[in-house]
Amino acid sequence: MSRLLRNIRRFRSSTAKENEDEERSPFIALLWKSIKDGFSSTIGKWVGAVMTFIVLTGGGWIVNNAYINPLQEREVSGYVHEIDSQGKPLPGATVFVVGQQEVEFEADENGYFAGKVKVRKNTEQITLSCNLDGYEYFQKPVDVPVDKGEPIVTNFQLQPL
């Protein structure tokens, strides 16, 4: 009797395995069949080639971002003034980095702003924008110094509306 129960369990488990294979997406089922066949069939060779491409391109991205061209934190500072004969400071002006979310700096009562921004090692320029209600929106490219320790310094002069 126990031999009969073992055979029934084996049959159920093999049937369940086949049903699982059918429920998988076509690509996963193909990948699984290729792995079981040992990549010896034509399909297996294609799947192996695709997997190699994915690993190599993903691996290249990791190597580039981690070792070749990593992000570095750079200090950004400067002043925001009004364009007029006196050049009065504009407290509350917001300076932000174009293309980077949640990277913004607010000018203090002297119009001075400062903060840190992340840039790639080989980046030559970043674009900064300055905005304050009642003044024209201003955007400009700013050179990133080659020396890693040197801060990015720039000033803004805003035109009243």
C-alpha positions in Angstrom: 0.0 0.0 0.0 2.8 2.4 0.8 4.3 1.8 -2.7 1.0 2.7 -4.3 0.8 5.9 -2.2 4.4 6.9 -3.2 3.6 6.3 -6.9 0.4 8.5 -6.6 2.5 11.3 -4.9 5.1 11.1 -7.6 2.4 11.3 -10.3 0.8 14.3 -8.6 4.1 16.1 -8.2 5.1 15.5 -11.8 1.7 16.7 -13.0 1.9 19.8 -10.8 5.4 20.5 -12.2 4.1 20.4 -15.8 1.2 22.7 -14.8 3.7 25.2 -13.3 5.8 25.2 -16.5 2.7 26.0 -18.5 1.6 28.8 -16.2 5.0 30.6 -16.5 5.4 33.3 -19.1 6.6 32.1 -22.5 10.1 33.6 -22.0 10.5 32.1 -18.5 9.2 28.7 -19.7 11.7 28.9 -22.6 14.5 29.9 -20.2 13.6 27.1 -17.8 13.5 24.5 -20.7 16.9 25.7 -21.9 18.4 25.4 -18.5 17.0 21.9 -18.1 18.4 21.0 -21.6 21.8 22.4 -20.7 21.8 25.1 -23.4 22.6 22.4 -26.0 19.6 22.9 -28.2 19.3 25.8 -30.7 16.7 27.5 -28.5 19.1 27.1 -25.5 21.9 28.7 -27.5 19.7 31.7 -28.3 18.6 32.1 -24.7 22.3 31.7 -23.6 23.3 34.5 -26.1 20.5 36.8 -24.8 21.5 36.2 -21.2 25.1 36.8 -22.0 24.2 40.1 -23.7 22.1 41.2 -20.6 24.9 40.3 -18.2 27.5 42.1 -20.2 25.6 45.3 -20.8 24.3 45.4 -17.2 27.8 44.6 -16.0 29.2 47.4 -18.2 26.8 49.9 -16.7 27.8 48.8 -13.2 31.5 49.1 -13.9 31.0 52.5 -15.6 29.0 54.0 -12.7 31.1 52.5 -10.0 34.6 52.8 -11.3 35.0 54.6 -14.6 32.6 57.6 -14.2 31.3 57.6 -10.6 29.2 60.3 -9.0 31.0 62.8 -6.8 29.6 65.4 -4.5 30.5 69.0 -5.3 30.0 72.2 -3.4 27.9 74.8 -5.2 27.7 78.4 -3.9 27.1 82.0 -5.1 24.9 85.1 -4.7 21.6 86.2 -6.1 21.2 89.9 -6.8 18.8 92.2 -8.6 19.9 93.8 -11.8 20.0 97.5 -10.9 22.5 100.2 -9.9 22.6 99.0 -6.3 22.5 95.2 -6.9 20.5 94.5 -3.8 20.5 90.9 -2.6 17.4 88.7 -3.2 16.7 86.6 -0.1 14.3 83.6 -0.7 15.4 83.1 -4.3 15.5 79.4 -5.2 18.5 78.0 -7.1 18.2 74.5 -8.5 20.0 72.0 -10.7 18.2 71.3 -14.0 17.6 67.6 -14.4 18.1 66.6 -10.8 15.0 66.4 -8.6 15.0 67.7 -5.1 18.3 69.5 -5.5 17.6 73.1 -4.7 19.1 75.8 -2.5 17.5 78.9 -1.0 19.3 82.2 -0.8 19.6 83.7 2.7 19.1 87.4 3.7 22.4 88.4 2.0 21.4 86.5 -1.3 24.0 83.8 -0.6 23.2 80.2 -1.4 25.2 77.1 -0.9 24.8 73.3 -1.0 26.0 70.1 -2.5 25.2 68.5 -5.8 26.2 65.1 -7.3 27.8 65.1 -10.7 29.6 62.5 -12.7 33.4 62.6 -12.6 33.8 63.7 -16.3 31.0 66.2 -16.3 32.2 69.6 -17.7 29.0 71.6 -17.2 25.8 71.6 -15.2 22.8 73.8 -15.7 21.5 75.9 -12.8 18.3 77.8 -12.7 17.2 80.6 -10.4 13.6 81.6 -9.6 11.9 84.2 -7.4 8.4 85.6 -7.6 8.3 89.0 -9.2 11.5 88.3 -11.2 12.3 86.7 -14.5 13.2 83.0 -14.5 16.9 82.6 -15.2 18.8 79.6 -16.3 22.5 79.2 -17.3 25.2 76.6 -17.9 27.9 76.5 -15.3 31.4 75.0 -15.7 32.4 72.3 -13.3 36.1 72.8 -12.2 38.4 70.0 -13.2 40.0 69.9 -9.7 37.8 67.6 -7.5 38.2 69.8 -4.4 37.3 73.1 -6.0 33.7 74.3 -5.5 31.3 75.4 -8.3 30.8 79.1 -7.8 28.3 81.2 -9.8 26.2 84.3 -9.2 22.8 85.2 -10.5 21.4 88.6 -11.4 17.6 88.7 -11.8 15.6 91.2 -13.8 12.3 92.4 -12.2 9.1 91.7 -14.2 
